[in-house]
Structure formats: C-alpha cells, structure tokens
Amino acid sequence: MAKTKFQLEYLLKPSSKSILWEYISTAAGYGRWLADEVIVDGDSYTFVWGDETKRAKLLVCRPFSHIRFRWDDDKSGKTFFELRMKRNELTNEFVLEISDFAEEGDRQDLVELWNSEVYELKRISGI
C-alpha cells in the first residue's frame, strides 16, 4: 500500500529561533522530546525508544529553516519526515511544520504520535 504525505502545523512561542532550532535539529534536542536517545554518526541518526531503535539518514539541513530525514527501512526511497520552522508574519510567533508519510490506515495513529511528541516539546521547553 502506498504512503501519502501529510503536514501538521503547531504554533510555538520560543524566546529565540536558536532555541527552537536546537530542539529540532540536534541529537541532544531530539533526546529531550522526540526519542529517549539519538546517536549521530555522520549523516546517520539512530533514534532509540526503550528497546526499539530506528535509523534515519539526514537528507537536508538548512540552519534555522528545516531538516529532513529518510528512514532506512523505507524501501521506496520516496518518503521522508521533515521539521520546518517558520515565523508567522502576523503574530511573530513560530510555526513548526511537520511533514511525514503514512499508509491510509496508519495516518491517524501517526498524527496522534506527532501531537504527543510536540506536546512534550512544548512541555519541556516552555515554548
């Protein structure tokens, strides 16, 4: 079954773009909200959740803009997940835009997972 792309947006209130970028682009940042631990070896990232590990390749990193990964188990080579930070022109607040792919039957579970992870990001960072 083919995976389709979806996007989620979350309004954040960081004190600076550097703080938000630190959380969405570094192993230490991911280890605080996205995974239990993240190990980086060149452009290979290993995300650890309890006994489960999943590897991803860093595809793009544009500082203070976005970061994109592809899971190693993606056989199609066409899917990715991306974290993009934007500034809302009207409110001057930041929007975290997450792009991901899911099979139709798995989409809602993945949306709920991202909602939970971003809730944790907001909780631990105060943004």
C-alpha atoms as an extended CHARMM CRD file, in Angstrom:
* protein
*
       127  EXT
         1         1  MET       CA              0.0000000000        0.0000000000        0.0000000000  PROA      1               0.0000000000
         2         2  ALA       CA              1.3390000000        3.4400000000       -0.9210000000  PROA      2               0.0000000000
         3         3  LYS       CA              2.1150000000        6.0730000000        1.6380000000  PROA      3               0.0000000000
         4         4  THR       CA              0.7420000000        9.5750000000        1.2410000000  PROA      4               0.0000000000
         5         5  LYS       CA              2.1920000000       12.7970000000        2.5340000000  PROA      5               0.0000000000
         6         6  PHE       CA              0.5330000000       14.8160000000        5.2710000000  PROA      6               0.0000000000
         7         7  GLN       CA              1.5040000000       18.0070000000        7.0740000000  PROA      7               0.0000000000
         8         8  LEU       CA              0.8680000000       19.2250000000       10.5930000000  PROA      8               0.0000000000
         9         9  GLU       CA              1.4000000000       22.7110000000       11.9990000000  PROA      9               0.0000000000
        10        10  TYR       CA              1.9950000000       23.7040000000       15.6050000000  PROA      10              0.0000000000
        11        11  LEU       CA              2.1910000000       27.2310000000       16.9830000000  PROA      11              0.0000000000
        12        12  LEU       CA              5.2030000000       27.6950000000       19.2840000000  PROA      12              0.0000000000
        13        13  LYS       CA              6.4490000000       30.6100000000       21.3470000000  PROA      13              0.0000000000
        14        14  PRO       CA             10.2010000000       30.2240000000       21.7350000000  PROA      14              0.0000000000
        15        15  SER       CA             12.2150000000       33.0610000000       23.1850000000  PROA      15              0.0000000000
        16        16  SER       CA             14.5110000000       32.7860000000       20.1610000000  PROA      16              0.0000000000
        17        17  LYS       CA             14.8250000000       30.9280000000       16.9000000000  PROA      17              0.0000000000
        18        18  SER       CA             18.1020000000       29.4390000000       18.1790000000  PROA      18              0.0000000000
        19        19  ILE       CA             16.2810000000       27.6490000000       20.9980000000  PROA      19              0.0000000000
        20        20  LEU       CA             13.6980000000       26.1370000000       18.6700000000  PROA      20              0.0000000000
        21        21  TRP       CA             16.3630000000       25.1520000000       16.1370000000  PROA      21              0.0000000000
        22        22  GLU       CA             18.3690000000       23.4110000000       18.8880000000  PROA      22              0.0000000000
        23        23  TYR       CA             15.3480000000       21.2420000000       19.7640000000  PROA      23              0.0000000000
        24        24  ILE       CA             14.5070000000       20.2680000000       16.1760000000  PROA      24              0.0000000000
        25        25  SER       CA             17.9770000000       19.7320000000       14.7350000000  PROA      25              0.0000000000
        26        26  THR       CA             20.3270000000       18.1900000000       17.3050000000  PROA      26              0.0000000000
        27        27  ALA       CA             20.6730000000       14.7740000000       18.9150000000  PROA      27              0.0000000000
        28        28  ALA       CA             20.5200000000       16.3820000000       22.3570000000  PROA      28              0.0000000000
        29        29  GLY       CA             17.3750000000       18.2640000000       21.3870000000  PROA      29              0.0000000000
        30        30  TYR       CA             15.6610000000       15.1580000000       19.9770000000  PROA      30              0.0000000000
        31        31  GLY       CA             16.6460000000       13.2440000000       23.1060000000  PROA      31              0.0000000000
        32        32  ARG       CA             14.5670000000       15.6500000000       25.1630000000  PROA      32              0.0000000000
        33        33  TRP       CA             11.2690000000       15.3120000000       23.2800000000  PROA      33              0.0000000000
        34        34  LEU       CA             11.2920000000       13.0050000000       20.2580000000  PROA      34              0.0000000000
        35        35  ALA       CA             13.1770000000        9.9230000000       21.4340000000  PROA      35              0.0000000000
        36        36  ASP       CA             14.8180000000        8.5120000000       24.5440000000  PROA      36              0.0000000000
        37        37  GLU       CA             18.1990000000        8.8800000000       22.8860000000  PROA      37              0.0000000000
        38        38  VAL       CA             19.5940000000        9.8220000000       19.4880000000  PROA      38              0.0000000000
        39        39  ILE       CA             23.0120000000        8.7100000000       18.2780000000  PROA      39              0.0000000000
        40        40  VAL       CA             24.6050000000       10.5170000000       15.3350000000  PROA      40              0.0000000000
        41        41  ASP       CA             27.2670000000        9.0230000000       13.0980000000  PROA      41              0.0000000000
        42        42  GLY       CA             27.9030000000       11.3300000000       10.1470000000  PROA      42              0.0000000000
        43        43  ASP       CA             24.5740000000       11.6750000000        8.3300000000  PROA      43              0.0000000000
        44        44  SER       CA             23.1230000000        8.5680000000       10.0280000000  PROA      44              0.0000000000
        45        45  TYR       CA             20.8480000000        9.1010000000       13.0510000000  PROA      45              0.0000000000
        46        46  THR       CA             19.7660000000        6.2590000000       15.3180000000  PROA      46              0.0000000000
        47        47  PHE       CA             16.5980000000        7.0430000000       17.2760000000  PROA      47              0.0000000000
        48        48  VAL       CA             16.0680000000        4.9520000000       20.4160000000  PROA      48              0.0000000000
        49        49  TRP       CA             12.7400000000        4.4110000000       22.2090000000  PROA      49              0.0000000000
        50        50  GLY       CA             13.1280000000        1.8770000000       25.0080000000  PROA      50              0.0000000000
        51        51  ASP       CA             14.1170000000       -1.4050000000       23.3160000000  PROA      51              0.0000000000
        52        52  GLU       CA             13.2550000000       -0.1500000000       19.8310000000  PROA      52              0.0000000000
        53        53  THR       CA             15.7200000000        1.5670000000       17.5210000000  PROA      53              0.0000000000
        54        54  LYS       CA             15.1730000000        3.0700000000       14.1020000000  PROA      54              0.0000000000
        55        55  ARG       CA             17.8000000000        4.5530000000       11.8110000000  PROA      55              0.0000000000
        56        56  ALA       CA             17.3690000000        7.5060000000        9.5060000000  PROA      56              0.0000000000
        57        57  LYS       CA             19.5930000000        9.2830000000        7.0210000000  PROA      57              0.0000000000
        58        58  LEU       CA             19.8930000000       13.0620000000        7.1330000000  PROA      58              0.0000000000
        59        59  LEU       CA             18.8840000000       14.3130000000        3.6820000000  PROA      59              0.0000000000
        60        60  VAL       CA             18.7760000000       18.0890000000        4.1120000000  PROA      60              0.0000000000
        61        61  CYS       CA             19.6920000000       20.5050000000        6.8740000000  PROA      61              0.0000000000
        62        62  ARG       CA             19.1740000000       24.2170000000        6.2680000000  PROA      62              0.0000000000
        63        63  PRO       CA             20.0030000000       26.0250000000        9.5280000000  PROA      63              0.0000000000
        64        64  PHE       CA             17.0760000000       27.8900000000       11.0920000000  PROA      64              0.0000000000
        65        65  SER       CA             14.7930000000       26.6310000000        8.3180000000  PROA      65              0.0000000000
        66        66  HSD       CA             14.2860000000       22.8530000000        8.0610000000  PROA      66              0.0000000000
        67        67  ILE       CA             15.7420000000       19.4080000000        8.4810000000  PROA      67              0.0000000000
        68        68  ARG       CA             14.7090000000       16.3000000000        6.5340000000  PROA      68              0.0000000000
        69        69  PHE       CA             15.3190000000       12.5990000000        7.1820000000  PROA      69              0.0000000000
        70        70  ARG       CA             14.5520000000        9.3120000000        5.4270000000  PROA      70              0.0000000000
        71        71  TRP       CA             14.0470000000        6.1590000000        7.4920000000  PROA      71              0.0000000000
        72        72  ASP       CA             16.4900000000        3.3910000000        6.5000000000  PROA      72              0.0000000000
        73        73  ASP       CA             13.6410000000        0.8700000000        6.2120000000  PROA      73              0.0000000000
        74        74  ASP       CA             11.9010000000        2.9670000000        3.5280000000  PROA      74              0.0000000000
        75        75  LYS       CA             12.1530000000        0.6980000000        0.5030000000  PROA      75              0.0000000000
        76        76  SER       CA             10.5440000000        3.1810000000       -1.8900000000  PROA      76              0.0000000000
        77        77  GLY       CA             13.1170000000        5.9110000000       -1.3160000000  PROA      77              0.0000000000
        78        78  LYS       CA             10.3260000000        8.4420000000       -1.8440000000  PROA      78              0.0000000000
        79        79  THR       CA              9.1890000000        9.2280000000        1.6900000000  PROA      79              0.0000000000
        80        80  PHE       CA             10.7280000000       11.3730000000        4.4000000000  PROA      80              0.0000000000
        81        81  PHE       CA              9.9210000000       13.2830000000        7.5240000000  PROA      81              0.0000000000
        82        82  GLU       CA             10.7320000000       16.9320000000        7.8080000000  PROA      82              0.0000000000
        83        83  LEU       CA             10.6810000000       19.5100000000       10.5760000000  PROA      83              0.0000000000
        84        84  ARG       CA             10.3950000000       23.0760000000        9.3090000000  PROA      84              0.0000000000
        85        85  MET       CA             10.2960000000       26.2440000000       11.3620000000  PROA      85              0.0000000000
        86        86  LYS       CA              8.5050000000       29.3000000000       10.0170000000  PROA      86              0.0000000000
        87        87  ARG       CA              7.6610000000       32.6650000000       11.5070000000  PROA      87              0.0000000000
        88        88  ASN       CA              4.0300000000       33.7790000000       11.3770000000  PROA      88              0.0000000000
        89        89  GLU       CA              4.1620000000       37.2450000000        9.8170000000  PROA      89              0.0000000000
        90        90  LEU       CA              1.0770000000       38.4930000000       11.6870000000  PROA      90              0.0000000000
        91        91  THR       CA              1.8210000000       37.3000000000       15.2150000000  PROA      91              0.0000000000
        92        92  ASN       CA              5.6250000000       36.9990000000       15.0100000000  PROA      92              0.0000000000
        93        93  GLU       CA              5.2910000000       33.5290000000       16.5810000000  PROA      93              0.0000000000
        94        94  PHE       CA              6.9400000000       30.4160000000       15.2080000000  PROA      94              0.0000000000
        95        95  VAL       CA              5.1170000000       27.6230000000       13.4400000000  PROA      95              0.0000000000
        96        96  LEU       CA              6.6220000000       24.1440000000       13.4920000000  PROA      96              0.0000000000
        97        97  GLU       CA              5.5380000000       22.3730000000       10.3250000000  PROA      97              0.0000000000
        98        98  ILE       CA              5.9590000000       18.6150000000       10.2560000000  PROA      98              0.0000000000
        99        99  SER       CA              5.7390000000       16.6790000000        7.0010000000  PROA      99              0.0000000000
       100       100  ASP       CA              5.5040000000       12.8990000000        7.1210000000  PROA      100             0.0000000000
       101       101  PHE       CA              4.1260000000        9.9730000000        5.1440000000  PROA      101             0.0000000000
       102       102  ALA       CA              1.7360000000        7.2110000000        6.2060000000  PROA      102             0.0000000000
       103       103  GLU       CA             -0.4080000000        4.4880000000        4.7720000000  PROA      103             0.0000000000
       104       104  GLU       CA             -4.0680000000        5.4490000000        4.9420000000  PROA      104             0.0000000000
       105       105  GLY       CA             -4.8540000000        3.1040000000        7.8320000000  PROA      105             0.0000000000
       106       106  ASP       CA             -1.8830000000        4.3370000000        9.8750000000  PROA      106             0.0000000000
       107       107  ARG       CA             -2.2500000000        8.0620000000        9.3530000000  PROA      107             0.0000000000
       108       108  GLN       CA             -4.3830000000        8.8710000000       12.4100000000  PROA      108             0.0000000000
       109       109  ASP       CA             -2.0320000000        6.9450000000       14.7110000000  PROA      109             0.0000000000
       110       110  LEU       CA              0.9460000000        8.8300000000       13.3030000000  PROA      110             0.0000000000
       111       111  VAL       CA             -0.8460000000       12.1900000000       13.6830000000  PROA      111             0.0000000000
       112       112  GLU       CA             -1.5990000000       11.3410000000       17.3090000000  PROA      112             0.0000000000
       113       113  LEU       CA              2.0340000000       10.3450000000       17.8520000000  PROA      113             0.0000000000
       114       114  TRP       CA              3.2790000000       13.6710000000       16.4420000000  PROA      114             0.0000000000
       115       115  ASN       CA              0.7080000000       15.5370000000       18.5690000000  PROA      115             0.0000000000
       116       116  SER       CA              2.0350000000       13.7550000000       21.6470000000  PROA      116             0.0000000000
       117       117  GLU       CA              5.6730000000       14.4000000000       20.7660000000  PROA      117             0.0000000000
       118       118  VAL       CA              5.0940000000       18.1030000000       20.0910000000  PROA      118             0.0000000000
       119       119  TYR       CA              3.1260000000       18.3780000000       23.3430000000  PROA      119             0.0000000000
       120       120  GLU       CA              6.2280000000       17.0090000000       25.0790000000  PROA      120             0.0000000000
       121       121  LEU       CA              8.4160000000       19.5270000000       23.1930000000  PROA      121             0.0000000000
       122       122  LYS       CA              6.2070000000       22.3570000000       24.4280000000  PROA      122             0.0000000000
       123       123  ARG       CA              6.1190000000       20.9810000000       27.9730000000  PROA      123             0.0000000000
       124       124  ILE       CA              9.8580000000       20.5300000000       28.4600000000  PROA      124             0.0000000000
       125       125  SER       CA             10.9290000000       23.6570000000       26.5920000000  PROA      125             0.0000000000
       126       126  GLY       CA              8.2750000000       26.1070000000       27.6900000000  PROA      126             0.0000000000
       127       127  ILE       CA              7.6670000000       27.0490000000       24.0720000000  PROA      127             0.0000000000
